[in-house]
C-alpha cells in the first residue's frame, strides 16, 4: 500500500460505515449506539483506482486518561500519529459540536494533512451542517454519504490533493520473470503416497478466544511488545475482531483478538450479538484457535462450550491457562488442571494446555511452540499404503461387530483431506457400523500416527449392490 489514512471524529458520525465502504466488506461493527468502535482496526481500502491502508478508530471524547474513554482516545491518537493522512468526519445532519472544534484544533497541531468529510449529507436539512464545517478552518468539506456510497469520487479527489499524486499513484516497478514453477502433467513420474512436508515459512492465522475478561487482549499486547489493543479491568472491552501481524522466529503470525463470549442465554443486546458473531467468523477464518482460560476460575461451563465449538468447526485448538502469576501452589493446581482437562474434554484427547501469564509474559514461547506443533498435526497427511496396513491391523486386534449374523468388513482407507484430517473408509453396511467402533478407530489414529488434540473426521462409504431391489428367480 502506498500510504496510510486514519478515520477520526467524535462518536456516531459514521466512521465505521465509511471504513466498511472503503474496504468493500462489513468488517467493522456498525450500530446506532455511540462508541461501538474501541480499538483501531486496519484494512485495505480501494477507492476509484486508489489503494491505501485505512484505519478505523474510536470516537474521540474528552475524558480522564485512566478511564475507558481516555484509553480509547490514546488508541485513536496513536493511529493519527501512525497515519500519513486523517479523514476528519463530521455529521452534516446534526451539525457541529464543541467536541468537533476541539478535535479540529488537535489535528491542526499535529501538522499532518487532513481531509474534512461531511457525512450524512444526503439527509434533509444537512446544508446548514455542511456550511458550518467551513468554520473549523480545515479547508473545504467533502460532502458524502457513507451509507449510500454518494460522494466517493469527490472524496478520492480530495485525498489525492491532500497526499499528492506521487504518493497516491506510485510508479510501478518492472518485475523481472525469473524462476517459473512448471506443474507436473499426466504421465510424469510422481509419488502419490509421498507425505508432504510441513511448510515452516507459511503465514499462520491464530484466533484468541475465551470468556470476557480472561486476558485475551493483554496476551496479544505482550506478544507484540506494545499496547496495540485496548485493555483494562472492565469486562467486555473488545467488540470487533481485530487482526494484528508480527514475526515469531522468522514466521509471520496473524493473530485475531475477539470479543469475550458469554453464555448464549445472557447475550441479549444487539451489539453483543454482533460482537459474538464477529468472533465466530474469526474462528472459522483461523487455522489454530487459542482458548484462553482464567486459571483462577477455570473450566466454567462456557469454557467447555467454547472448546467444543472450536472442535466442531474443525479448527486446531490449544488451551492457555492465563493469569498464572496469581496462582500460589502451582504444582497442585497444574496437576488438577491436567486431570480436569482429560476428564472434561474427552473429545479433545491429548489437547495441548499451557500455563501462561499475559501480564508478565511468562510461558508465551512455550504457547507459541504448542501452536506451531498443533498446526503441524492439523496439516498432517498420511499415505494410503500406511493407512491400509494400519486398518488391517486394527481389524485383527478388534474386528468390527457382526450385525444380523453378518460381520461388517472394512475394505479400503484413504485420507481425503487435511485441515482437519479427514479419512474415507470403504466398507460393507456402513449404516450399521456403531459409533463406538468409529471412536475406536479415531483413538487408534491419534495414538499410532501421533495426532493429538485436532479433530479427526472419518466417513464411511458402502459400494452399491447392483442386484439390490431385484427379485430372485425361482
N, C-alpha and C positions, 0 to 999 in steps of 0.2 A: 504494500500500500504506500502511496506517495506522501500522505500527511494524515494527521490525527485531528479530529473535531470532537469537542465536548458540548453536549446539550445541557444548558443550565437555565435556571429560572426558579421562581417560587413554586410551592406545591400546587398541583392540579391545574397547570396551564397547558398540558398536553405534551409533555416531553417524551414520555414513553410511547405515546401514539405516533409521534414523529419518528422516534427511533425505529419502531416496527415498520413504518412506511419506508424508511431509507434502507433497511436491511432486507425488506421484502418478505419477512416472516413475523409471526406473532411470538417473538422471543420474550419480550418484557411483559410483565403482568400489567393490565390496564383495568382501572376501576374508578368510579366516581369519587371514592373516598380519597381525601388528600393524604399525601405521604405514603403512597403504596411502595414506591421505589426507595430502597435504603442503601444498597451497595451500588458501586459503579459497575456497569456492565458494558464490555466492549463488543463490537460487532463489525462485520464487513459490509460497508454501505456502497450502493450503486445508485447514481443519480444522473440520468440523461447522459451516459457515457463517462461520467466522473466516478472514480473509485477511490475510496479512502476508508480509514478506520474511524468509526463513530463510537462515542462513549455516552451511555445513558447515566444520568446522575440523580441523586436525591434532591428534592426541593430545598432550596436554601432558605433558612429561617434564622432569626436572631435567637440564640439560646446559650445557656451556660455550657462551657466546654466539656464538663463531666457528664452532662445529660445525654440521653439518646439522640436528641435533635442536634446537640452540639457535636457529637461524634459523627453523625451523618453529614454535617456541614464540613467537617475536616476531610471526609472522604471526597466530597464534591470539590473542595479547594485543591486537593491533590490531583484530581482529574483535570482541573483547569490548568494547573502548572505543567502537567504532562502533555497537554494538547497543544497543537500549533494554532488552533483557531477555536473560538467559542461561538456557538449559536445561542444567543440570549433570547429566550422565548417569553413573550408576554401574552396576556389574554386580552385580545381586542374586544371581546364580547363584554367582559366585566370591567374593563378599564384598568388603569394603573393604580398601584397601591404604594404606600411609603416603602414597603419591602422592595419593590421593583427599583425605586430610586436608589436605595442603599446598595443593591446588587450592581446596578449600573456603575456606581462610584467605585465599587470593589474591582470590577472588571477593568475600568479605566486605569486604576492604579497598577494593575498587572502589566499593562503596556503591550498586550498581545492583540492581534486582530480580533474584532468582534463583528458578527453579523446579527443585527436586530431583527427578530422574527415576530410578526404579529399573527398569532394563531387564532383560529376560530373566526376568521374574517368573513366567512360565508354567512354568519348569523345576522339576523336583522338587528339594526342598531349598533353594529360594530364599527361604524365610521368614526364615531367620536373617540373610541379607544385607540383606533389606528392613528388618528392625528395627534392624540395625546402622547404617543410614543416618541414623537419628534422632540419632546421636552427632555428626554433622557440624555440627549447630546451624543448619541452613538451613531448618528447618520440616519439615512432614510430607512424606515422599517420595510420589511418584505412581507406583504400580506399572503398568508397561506391558509389552507385547511388541511391539517394533518389527517383528520378523519376521512375526508373525501378525496384527498390527493390533489387538491387545487393549488396552483401557485408553485409547483415544483420546478418548472423551468426558470421562473424568476429567482427561486432560491439557489438553483445551480449557478446562475449568472452572478449572484451576489457573493457566493463562496469563491468563485474563480477570481472576481475582482478583489476580494479581501486577501486571498492567499497568493495570488499571482499566477499567471498562466504557466510559468516554468515549473512551479510546484504542483499545480493542478494537473498538468499534462506532461509528465516527464518523458524525455525521449526514450524510445525502446531500443535496447541494445540488440545487435545482431547475435543470434545464438548459433554457434557452430555445431554441426551434427558430427558427433564423434562415434562412440560405440553404440551400435544398434543391436538389441536383442532380437534374434530371429527365432520365432517359436518353432517347436517341433511339428512336423507334419506326419501324417499317417504313413506308416511303412518304415520310419526311422526307429532306431533302437531306443527303447525306453523300458524302464523297470517299474511296472505298475505297483509292485509290492514294496517299493522303496519308501521308507517312512521319512517324511520331510523334516528337516532340522528347524529348530525354533529360531526365529529372526530376532536377535537381541537388539537390533537398531530401530525396529519399527516403533513409532509413537504409540503410547499406551493410554487409553481412556479409563479413568478411575472416577467413580462416583462415591461421595461420602454421604451416608445416610444414617438416620437414627432418630430417637425421640428428641423433643425440644430440650435445649439446654444440656445436651450431652457433651458439648465441646467440639463440634464439627468445624466451625469457622476458626476457632483458636488453633486447632490442629493444622489446618491448611496454612494459616499465617505463620506457624512455626516452620513448616516445610519451606515456605517462600523466604523466610527471614525478614519479613516486613509486615506491617499492619495493613494488608491489602483488603481484607474483609472486615466488615463491621462486627464487633464483638462486645460483650457486656454481660452483666449478671441477669439481665432480663431474659425471660424465656420467649422464644419465637421471634428473635430479631430478624433472621434471614427469611426472606419471602421468595425472591427469584432464585432460580438455579444459576449460579454464577460459575463460569469456567475460567480457570487460570492455567497458564503453562509455565513449566520450569524444567530444568535438567537434573536428573539424578544419575550420577556416574556415567555421563555421556549420553543418556537416553532421554528423549523428550516425554514428559509426563503431562497429560492434560487432565486436571482434576476439576470435578464439579461439586461445588458446595450446594447443598439442598436445604430446603426448609424442613424443620422437625415435623415428624409425622405422629400425630396423636391417634388415639382410637377413633374409629370411624363415627361412633355414636357421639363423640364430643365435638366433631367438626361440623359446626352449624353455619358459621359466617361464610358468605360467598368468597371473600378474599382468601380465607384459609383453604377453602376447597380448591381454588385456583393454584395456590402455592403447593398443595399436596399433588395435584395433577401435574404440575411442572416437575416436581421431584420424581414422580413415576416415569415421566418422559426421560429424565436424566438416567434413571436406572436402565431403561430399555436401550438408550444410546451408548451406555458404558460397556466396557468389556469386563472389568473387575469392579466389584462393589465392596466397599469397606463399611461394615455396620458398626457404628460407634456405640458402645455400651458405657453407661456410667458405672464405674467399678464400685462406687459406694452403694448403689441400689441396682445391681444387675439382674437380668433375667425377669424383667417385668413382662406381663403378658404381651404388651405391644412390641417389646424387643423380639420375642419369638415369632410374632406375626410378620414383622419386617423381614426376618431371616427367611421365613417360609415364602414370602412374596418374592424375594430376590431369587431364590432357588427355582420357584415355579416359572419365573421369567427366563430361566436358563443362564443366568449370569454366574461368573465365578465369584465366590464370596470369601471374605476374610473378616474375622471378628477383631475389634480393637477395644480393649478394656481401658478406657480413659480415666483420668484423674487418679492414676496410680500413686502420685505423690501424696495423696491424702490417706492412703492405706497404711496402717501401723504394722500389724502382724502379716507381712506379705506372703510368707511361706504357707501359712494356714489358709489364707484367702485364695492363693493361687491353686492349691490342691482342691479347695471347694469349687472353684470356678471350672477346673478341668472335669470334676465329677459331674457337675450340673450340665456342662456342655455336651458330654457323652449321653447323659440321660434325657435331657430335654430336647436335643436336636438329633434324633436318630436318623432323620432323612439327610443329614449333612455329616455323615460319619467321616472322621478324620479332618474336619474343617480346621484351618489354622486359626489360632487365637493368640493374640499378642497383647501383653500389658504395656500401656504407654502413658505418657504424660504430655499432653499438648501444651501445657503451661511451661514446662521446663525443657521439653524436647527429648526426654528420656525414652528410649525404645523405638525411636522413629526409623532408624536404619534397619532394625530388625523387622519392623512393619513393612517397609518398602521391599525388603527381600522376600517376605512372605507373599506380597502382592505379585512380584515377578514369578515366584515359584508356582503360585496358583494359576497364573495366566499361562504358564507353560503347560500345565496339565489340561487346562481348558482348550488349548490349541492342539492337543496331542492327537496323533493319528497312528493307528496300529495296522500293520499289513494283514491282508486277508488270510495269508498262509498261517501266520501265528494265531489268528483268531480261530480258525477252524481246528487247528491242533488243540488249542485250549478248550474249545467247545466239546470235542470228542472226549477229552479227559474229564470234563465236568459231568458228562452224561454217564461215564463209567463210575465215577465216585458217587453220584447221586442221580439216578435215572429219573426222567420225567414220569409223572404218575400215569397210571392206566385209567382210562375213562370208559365206562361201559364195556369193560373187558378188553379194550384195545389200547396199547401203550402209545403215547404221543412220541413221535420221533423228530428230533431237531436235525435237519439235513445240512444246512449251509449257513454261514455267518459272514457278514462283511460290515465295515464301517461306512456309513453313507454320508456322514458329515462330522465336522468338528465344531467347536464354539457354540454350544457344548457338544461333547462326544455323543453321537447317536449311531446305533447299530441296527441292522436288519437281520432277522433270523428266518430262514425258510423252514417251515415245519408242517407237520400234519395236524389238522384240527386245532388251529391257533385259537379259536374261540373257546376251547375247553381247557386251555392251559391256565392253571390257577395263578393268582397274584403272588403267592408265596414262592413259587418257582422263579418268577421274574426277579423278585428281591434276592433270591439265592444267586442268580446269575450276575446281578448288579454288584453284590458284595464280593463275588469272586473276581469280577473285573477290577474293582478297587484294589483288592489285595494282590492279585497276580501281576497287574500291569502298573502298579503304583499310581493310582488315580484317586487320591483322597479329595474329599470336600466338594468337588464340582458335580453338578447334576449330570446324570447319565441316563440317556433315553434308549430303550430297546423296543423295537417294533417287530411284530411277528406277522408273517405272511404265509398263507396256505396256497399251494398251487391248485388251480382249478381242475376239477374232475370232469373230463369230457362226457362221462356216462351218467353224471348226476341228473336225476329227473327223468331218465328214460326207463321205460318198463322192461323188465327182463322177460325174454321169450320163454314160453313154457313148451 
